[in-house]
Amino acid sequence: AYVKLLVYNISGQVVKKIADGVSQPPGHYIVSWDGKDEQGRHVPGGVYFYQIKVGNFIQTKKLILLR
């Protein structure tokens, strides 16, 4: 299935596209985010959200980035 994994800031703006339309076979995966935005700059610590979309499945969760 095609996978889309995005990180958003508290304002709802996309901070980082970790996976954007990548085709992945079924299975378990571990993904890490280095705390940088799309331009490679470190983002400040705080509350962020990540959203994963796989086919018709969509899930959004909160994460806290500590600096």
Secondary structure as GFF3:
##gff-version 3
##sequence-region A 1 67
A	DSSP	beta_strand	2	8	.	.	.	ID=ss1
A	DSSP	beta_strand	14	23	.	.	.	ID=ss2
A	DSSP	beta_strand	46	54	.	.	.	ID=ss3
A	DSSP	beta_strand	57	65	.	.	.	ID=ss4
###
